[in-house]
Amino acid sequence: MKAVTYILVLFLAIGCLSGCTSDDGPKGLPQEPGEPLAAKNLLELSYGADPEQVYDIYLPKNGTLETKVIILVHGGGWNSGDKYDMVGFKDYLREQLPNLAIVNMNYRLADGNNPPFPMQINDISSVVNDLKNKQDEYQISTELGFLGASAGGHLSLLWSYAHDQSEHVNMVCSVVGPTNLADEAYLTATDKDLKDLILQFGTDIETLKSVSPFYRVESTSPPTILFYGARDPLIPNSQGIALNDKLEELNVKHEFTLYANGGHGWIGLDLLDTSVKLKAFIEKHL
């Protein structure tokens, strides 16, 4: 799908900034009692009955119950994509913020019989609950951050703003994520692919508003960092600008960057700028 093709360039480039690391580290090696905890990579962990309901968790060395967690949510227009698409971000964060636990999750993909909402929001809730239940086993905190891209950015914002009932989210990042599915730019779009993406949520305006972060953000919402491309063929400029203005109005701590030459992803100096800002924001708020 076009959305995956565009954004994958950004993810893989970010991975190369961190030295193009891989998952060749320890995967759940035995731990002797009393020894400092070793870093562990636990892959393809099930959190539900569906084969798509799996996640990977990368646990840092010497983790404790104060080790904070960041959850990565992939894009793909809600109906495609995979956690592998976030490997660039995962590798970058592991190198630059080695004390964090990183969760890279899959979720059930939408189709003609299964719309994205509430299915995918429920999957995020299931992952969060699974992490909470395994807090002692993983040696992690319940304090969370979210980093999502494209459709994953939308899901990360929506869950953090409207479905974090226990207020565990300390920060959320959206990279080119839709924020307002009731935007006139979507409702009047002539591009069939673009219209079909939004039609997955139906045509009722109130429903579209209810699944839009723009309409669910509140003054108590967590610190938010947004990255968008001014030449994005899939995300109208109004999506990032309107949410930025709303965050400003509500006095929510936030940062917003709109890259003049960015599309649905970017490289070069813009990519470096994203990486530096993202790291600093996570360090400050998570």
N, C-alpha and C positions, 0 to 999 in steps of 0.2 A: 504493500500500500504506500501511496505517496508520503503520508505522514511519517512512516517509519524510515523511508529512504532519506528524507530531508534531515531528520533529527539524528539519525545514526551517525552522520558525519561529525556532529558535535560531540557525541558520546565517545566515539573512538579517538577523536583528537584529544579530548580531555584525558583519556587513558594513556596516550602517548606522552602527555605532559608529565605524568607520574612515572615514566620509565617503562610503560607497557608491561606491568607486572601481571602475574597469573595466579591461579588458585593451586599452586603446587605445594603450599604449606601443609602443616599438620591438619588432619581431618578427624578430630575427636580422639586423639591419642590418649592412652591411659594416664592418669595423674596420680602420683604417689601422695598419700596423706601428708599434709603439712608443707608440701612444696609450693613455691609460687606458681600461680596458674600460668600455663603455657597458652600462647595464642592458638586458637582452634578455628577451623573452617568446617561448619556443619552444613551439608548440602542436601537439597531435595527433601526437606523436612515437610511432612504432610500436616496440614491444619484443617483438613476436611475430606469428604469422601470423593470429591471430583479430582481427576488426575491433574487438573490445572491448579488446584489449591495446594501449592507447595511454596516454600521459601528457603533461601540460603541465609545463614547467619555467620558473620565473621567476628569472632570474639577476640578482643585484644589480650596481650600479655598482662598478667597481674590484674585481671578484672575483679571488681568488687560490686557490692550492691549499690554503689554510687556511679557505676559505669553507665553513661548515658547512651541512648540508642537512636540511630537515624534510620528511617525506613525509606527505601527507594521504590518508586512506583513508575513503571514503564508506560510509554505511550503506545500509539497504534490505532487511534480512532475508536477506542473502546471495543473494537471487534477483532483486533489482531495485535501482534507484538508479543514480547517475551522478556523476562527478567535479564536475559543475556544482553538486551539492548542497553542496559544500564551499566555494563561492565566498565565503561570509561569513567563514569562518576565513582563507581565502587573502588576502582583501583586508585584513583586520585585521592579519595577520602582516606583510604587505608594508609597511604603514604604520608599525607599531610596532617592527618588528625588520628594518629595511631592509638589513642586512648579511647576512641569511640567503638561501640559495637555497631556493626552495619548489617541491616536486614535488607535483602533484595528479594522482593516478592513477585510471584505470579498471581493472577486472579482469573476468575472465570470470564471468558470472552463472550461478548454479546453476539446474538444471532437473531434470526427472524422470530424465534419463540422465546427468547430470553433477553429482554432489554437491559441496558447497562445498570439502570437504577431500579430497585435498590441492591441488586445482586452484588455489584462490585464494591459498594460502600459496606455491605455486610461482610464481604471477604476481608476488607481492611480491619473491620472490627474483630473478626475471628483471629487474624494474625496478632492484633494487639492483645487480645485475651489470652492467646497461646503464650505469648511472651511473658505476660503477667503470671500465668500459671507456672512457668518454668524459670521464674526469676532467680530462685536459689540455685537451680541446676546450671543456668547460664552465667550467674553472677553479674546481673545487670540491674539497672534502676528501672523504675516505671516512667522516668522522664524521657520524652520522645521529641524527635524532630522529624519532619517529612521533606523529601526532595522528590518532586515529580516532574515529568516532562510531557508536554503535549496533553493527551488525554489523562496521563498520570498526574500532570500538574493540576488539572481540573479536579480529579479525585482527591488529591492531597489537600487542596484548599477546602473543598467541600466537607471532607471528613473533619478537618481541623476546626473549621468554623461552626459546623452544625451537628456533628456526631461525636465529638469528644466529650462524652458525658462526665467523665472523671477528671477532666482538665489536666491531662497528662502532656499535652503538646506545648513545648516551649518555643518552637519556631517552625515555620513552613516556607518552603521555596517552590515557586512555580517557574519552570522554563517553558515558555510559549504555551502555557495552558489556557484553554478557554475559560472565561470567567462569567460570561453572561449569555446563556443559550437562547434568551429571548431578545437578543440584540437585533435591531432592524437589519443590520448588515448580514445576519444569517437568515432571517425570515424572508428577506427579499432577494436572496442570492439566486443567480441564474445558473451557477455551476452545479451540475447534478451531483457530483461527488460531495461537494460541500453541503448541499441540502440533505443528502442521504445520511450524512454523519449526524446532523441534528435530529432528523426524523426518527433516529433510534430511540429518542426519548419521548416521541409523540409530537402532537401538534397543539395541545392545550397550553395556552400562554401561562396560566398559573402553575401548571406542572413544570414547565421550562424554567420559570422563576424559582420554583422550590428547589431545583437541582443546580442553581447558579450561585457560585460563591459571592458574586456581586450583591445578591439579595439576601444572603445568609450571614454576611460579616457583621460583627457587632463591635462595640467599643472595647469589649473584653477579649476580643479575638487575639491569638498569639502573634508575636512579631513575624512579619511577612517580607520576603524578598522576592522580587519579580524581575524576570528577564524576558524581553520581547524583541522581535525584529521588525523594523518598519516596512520591510518588503516581504513579509510573510504572506504566502498565497492562501494559507489556511486559517490564520488567526487575524481578523481585522484589527487595525491599530486601536480601535475603540475599546477592545477587550482589556488590554493592559492599562491604558490611560484612565479609563473609567474606574477600575478598581483602585488604582493609585489615588485618584481624587477622593474616592470614598474612604480609603484608609486615612488620608489626610484629614478629611472632615470628622472622622470618628476618633482622631488622635491615637490611632494604633501605630506602634513603632513599625516602620517599614522602610524599604529601599526599592527604587524602581529604576531600571535601565532599559532604554529603548535604543537599540543599535540602528543607526541610520541606514546602513547597508546590509543589515541582517535579514535573513529569510526565516525559514523554519529550522534554524540552526545557523552556526557561523564558525569561522576559523580565524587564525591569525591573532592580531592584537585584541580583537573583540573577545575571542575565546580566552586569552590570557586575563583580560579584564574580568570576565565572568568568574574565572577560577579564583582570582585574588579576592574579589568581593564576596564570593560564596564562602570561602574559608573564614574570612574575618567575621562574617555574619554568624556563622555557626559557632565560632569561638566565643563570640560575645553573648549570644542568646541561648544556646543549648546548654 
